[in-house]
Each structure stands twice: as C-alpha cells, then as structure tokens.
Amino acid sequence: MRKIIESWEEKALSGKGIDPESALHVLSTPDEYLFDLLGAAFRVRLRHKGRNVRFCSIVNAKSGLCSEDCSFCSQSRVSRAEIEKFPLIDPDEVETRARAAKESGAREFSIVTSGVGLKNWKEVEKVGEAVGRVRALGLETCVSIGIVDREVLRYLKEKGLSSFHHNLETSRSYFPNVCTTHSYEEDVRVVREAKEEGLWVCCGGIFGIGESDEDRVELAFTLKELDVDSIPLNFLNPIPGTPLEGRRELTPLTCLRIIAMMRLVNPTKEIIVCGGREVNLRDLQSLMFVAGATGTMLGNYLTTLGRPPEEDIQMVEDLNLTWTVGGSR
Ligand code: SF4
C-alpha cells in the first residue's frame, strides 16, 4: 500500500494528478495507511500551494424563499427548517459585516443569496454596489448568487468582483436525486461562463447526501475538467426540517479521505473546507489541512453557526501554517 501511495504522491507532485481508478482507491485507503495518505497529500499541498491558509467569510444576504428543491438545503421550498427569511439586504449592512469579517482575519468575503438566481436588474445593481464596498475595504470579493447570465457576470466584474462561487453539489449522475428544479447543465454553464469572463471560480460540492464513492470521484474529475480555481467542500449538517434530516453517513476519517482524494486529483487548486466541518470532523478538524485543504470558512455559515474565529486562527498557527488578512487577485 505504501508503494501505491508513493506513486499517487509522485503523480500529484508533478502537477498532473491521479487517475479516476486511483482516486476511487484513495477513498478506501485502510485506516492503518491513512496517515501515509495524509502525509502524501500534505507534501503535495506544500509543493503547489505552500503553507498559506485562506480564510473566507460570508454574509447571508438573502435568506430562504427559494424556488428550488435541493434536498440538503434549509432554504429550499421543500424545507420545513426554522430559519430566518428576508429579502436582499442593503449594501450598508453588507459593508458592516465585511468590516467585521476582516477584523476577524478573513481574506475573502462572499455575498450569498438564496434562490436560483437574482430576481431582477435592481437586485443585480444592489449586489454590484455591495461588491464595490467590500472591495474598498481591501478584501477579495466573491458572490454566490445562483445561475446568472454572462451580462450579470460582466457587470459585477466591472464593479470590482474577483471571484464567483457556484457549487455543482455532486456528480452529474447523482444530481437528479438532489435537485429536480434545475439541471446540472445549467450549473455547469454558469461555471464555464464565469471562467470565460476571467473570474476566479470557486466551485465544489457537498458530501454525505447519499452519494457513492464513484459519485465523489466523478465530481472531482468534472471540477478538474472545468479547471475551477478553488474547490469548496461541504459535509452535510443534516438540519432538522430538511429532507436529509437525521442522515449521518460521514465519519471524520471519511471526510479526510475525501479531502485527500480531491487534493491528489486537483493538486494545484485551492481546496476550501466549508459547511459541516465542526459536526463531521469534530476533534479532527485540524487534520483537514494535513489532508490537503488550503482554506476554510471563518465565522458563521448561511443558516448555522460556526465556531469563534480565534479558535480557527489558533488551529492554523499550531500547525505552523500561515494566513493573511484581506487580499486582491
Ligand atoms: S442550495 Fe441554493 S438553489 Fe438550492 S435550495 Fe438552497 S438556496 Fe435554493
């Protein structure tokens, strides 16, 4: 097994990455070789990404009231979860939240809205103004605003947008089990267009929603083919009131294998561990950086709480990794 792990490491160190068959094998690495795997993933991360950790923060800028039926999401039309619901917030509020995120140590700040896309041009302009305000604070700017047209991407880029976030959630094969109100191709289309428009594209998925190891590998290779810049990984937090309430499929070690697989398939990309890390990785959270993650979210998630930013900063410093506040691409 050690020899096999060494061969994966070599391929990833070269920048090429491992093939789908090996990726599947990574996901079933026996426990006794898990630390060999993590060591390999860590060296690959050091070679291509150095020691730096990116901290991102988000604001839930429009909550609930979504027309879509994504099974894991507390904001979907089929969710009965008790969450706050509100329309698009003002740029002033976004700026206040971004300032606080910067003070906590964030490098990037994302404006996240529920829904399959923005409702009208008035909303686009409001988001554009908010992007400009975040940019003026010296933070990298990101939006997660669903499926939008190229025209919207161009407009927001002119307003100072650097990154566009849009998750594919899972593999193309499994997606119909997760969402039936829009197609995978629509998600892929906006990701491709954001890349073509020169934005930094952050695109990943969520794990623990009933997908198989094959689906996990399929997603990893779709992201590779799309050449996304950054890969956010979410692990299901089965919120009461959602169709996936009570589902617990992941163990901390499974999460680490998924992160390592993603690193070995996409050796040169950012890998950001986002929602669900506290409940799924528990005491093993710091190992996500050893497994190949290069970033995480600081502060709260969309409808659930994160842990205090100081604890995450301490975790990174204890691993002898570095981090920077604010930034620009
Ligand atoms: S993930 Fe996005 S599109 Fe899907 S239900 Fe939630 S808010 Fe709506």
Boltz pocket constraint, residues with backbone or C-beta under 6 A from the ligand:
constraints:
  - pocket:
      binder: B
      contacts: [[A, 66], [A, 67], [A, 68], [A, 69], [A, 70], [A, 73], [A, 74], [A, 75], [A, 76], [A, 77], [A, 113], [A, 114], [A, 115], [A, 116], [A, 146]]
      max_distance: 6.0
